[in-house]
Amino acid sequence: MEENKPLAQNGEIILYQPDSSIRLEVRMEEDTVWLTQAQMAVLFDVNRTVIVKHIGNIYKTNELDETATCAKIAQLQQEGKRTHY
């Protein structure tokens, strides 16, 4: 990691902007970066339904365990909780 870049603290939100076309605010907890389906769609420049399909297939084939890779995380800007992967 570069010296000038701060390390994320537990629960800190990290801004990721590789260029002017993409800007993501992601949640960082310990060594895990959490993104919503919508954030992943922006990151990979695809429709959110593509992300939904891929995530569904990953869980269906048991490639990953849903309980270990999915979390309901409260959003301060909105009421309720949002699923992060």
Summary of the structure (lengths in Angstrom):
residues: 85
radius of gyration: 14.1
end to end distance: 23.5
largest distance: 41.3
contacts: 165
relative contact order: 0.14
helix: 29%
strand: 32%
